[in-house]
Amino acid sequence: MLEIFDLDHTLLNTNSSAAFFKYLIKQKILPKKTRIRAAFLALRYYRRKLSLKQLHKEVFERVLKGRKLSEIKTHVEIFLDSFLDKALSLELTSVLSRAQHLGHVTALISASPLFLVLPIGKRLGIDYIFASRYGTSQDGHMTHIEEIVDGRQKALYAKQLSRDLGIGKHAITAYSDSIEDWPLFLAVGNPIAVQPDKRLSVLAERRNLPVFPKI
C-alpha cells in the first residue's frame, strides 16, 4: 500500500509557505512589503486570475530570487519548532500514523518549496518527499525555478512511485484539499478529498468520492 499526502490545508491546517514568509518578515529577513505583495498575489490566485504556476513564478521573482538559499534554510528548523505542532491536522496526522504503523509506504508531494517541505516530511517520518525546487548560482543565490510540483507533476510522481515500488494503482491512496490535485486523484485508485475547496467539493460529490473527515 502507498499513501500520498498533500501538505498545505491537508496534513497542515494552514499554508506553510505563507506562515514561513510571515516568520521571515517578523525576523526582518524579508522586508514588510513582502507581505503585501504575497497577499496580493494570493488574492489573484484565489480569484483565478493566476494559475498555480504563475503564482509560484511571481512569488519567486518578487520574494526569493537573488536570495541565498543556505541563509533561508538556516531559519527553517527554528521556524518549524514553533510552527509545526500547532499547524498539524490532528485527523490527518492520525491517518498518517496509522499508515506507518501498518507498514504502508508514505509520500508527501507538495507545491511548496522543497527547503520547507523536506524537513517537515522528515519530522513526520515520511518515506518519500517531493516538492518545488529552485536552482542556484555557483555562490548559492536562487536564480530560477527548477520545478513546480503542481497537480500534473504530482500525478507523475505517483505513477513513478507506483512503478518503482511495484504497487498497483488500486493500492494507492491520495489525500488532498484542492481541485489543483485532480490529476493526482486520477492517477491513484483511492482519492480522498480532505476538507475540500469549493470546486473539489462539487466534483467529489458528482464522482461520489470519499470526503474526510466525514460530516
Secondary structure, DSSP 8 states (H G I E B T S, - for coil): -EEEE-IIIIIBSS-HHHHHHHHHHHTTSS-THHHHHHHHHHHHHHTTSS-HHHHHHHHIIIIITTSBHHHHHTTHHHHHHHHHHHHB-HHHHHHHHHHHHTT-EEEEEEEEEHHHHHHHHHHTT-SEEEEEEEEE-TTSBEEEEEE---HHHHHHHHHHHHHHHT--GGGEEEEES-GGGHHHHHHSSEEEEES--HHHHHHHHHHT--EES--
